[in-house]
Amino acid sequence: MRIGLICPYSLTFPGGVQGQVLAMGRTLRRRGHEVRVIAPCDGPPPELFVTPIGKSIPTASNGSIAPVAPDPSAQLRTIRALWDEDFDVVHLHEPFAPGPTITTAMLKPAPLVGTFHAAGDQPYYKRLAGLASWGARRLDVRVAVSEDAVELIQGLVEGEVHVLFNGIEAERFRDAEPWPSGGPTVLFIGRHEERKGLEVLLRALEYLPEDLTIWVAGEGPETQELKAKYGDRRIEWLGRIEDDERDRRMKGASVFCAPSLGGESFGIILLEAMAARTPVVASAIPGYSKVATTQHGLAAELVETGDAAALAEGIGRVLSDQSYRSELI
């Protein structure tokens, strides 16, 4: 089967949707399907099966910056790629996002599957309600990655919406060679912006042991400010890291910390840490709580959102209580 995966966000920048699209492409190809990913790229395509449609334009969205490509030239390249590929089915990720997903819905070159990832506040959903409702009717199958994502699109999407949680390539994290460390380490991965809660983790250092190291991966609008404000020698600022290093640090960390303040429809990065057999400490926001809740109890230490002391207490418990640590893993 010839399958097209359309991603509205630049694949040059890390993100949950981008990671999901690329992982789905690799998985479908391993199953023998012909797959092309059509998406913006601000550098070389990350995989040979990616068709780049141009550079992105940073756009404010949900307390973050979305690297989308709504410009006419990107839409013309999208149309050309859709004509050339002659797909049997096309999968739109974030069908309402400005750029190639809306263009594909308008063109509808094949049966369309649409997956909705976002949760929280999405102003453009309200501004473009009429267009979004029309686009949703173009979809043959509608999927949301969580109940929170379903809530966001209520009133815009008619017909049945299937809740289908995100998946990961578990073997990548399970089989990674652990990154070496000289003692207990806490790993943070994410964009340095208020929504991701990095400053909460840095404030928690006040309550954490002196022999602890915090690996901070990623960058963003708050990077320089946080570096200047928190000059603690226990912090290692890694910047943007390659996927291989990311997987190895995930495997080698003593704790993975996700202190986000909200706006996460599904905590896919928590699943990645769990696959690496690294215990998770996360804020108790709905998107994370649902991932961490299993039929056997919680699979992560969940703490009060935005509370640095509670976060430090949770990290300390996981580091000091081996029995509890093993229970989470």
Secondary structure, DSSP 8 states (H G I E B T S, - for coil): -EEEEE-SB-TTS--HHHHHHHHHHHHHHHTT-EEEEEE--SSS-SSTTEEE----EEEEETTEEEEE--SHHHHHHHHHHHHHH--SEEEEESTTSTTHHHHHHHH--S-EEEEE---S--HHHHHTHHHHHHHHHT-SEEEESSHHHHHHHTTT--S--EE------HHHHHS------SS-EEEEES-SSGGGTHHHHHHHGGGS-TT-EEEEE---TTHHHHHHH---TTEEEEES--HHHHHHHHHH-SEEEE---S--S--HHHHHHHHTT--EEEE--HHHHHHHEETTEESSEEE-TT-HHHHHHHHHHHHH-HHHHHHH-
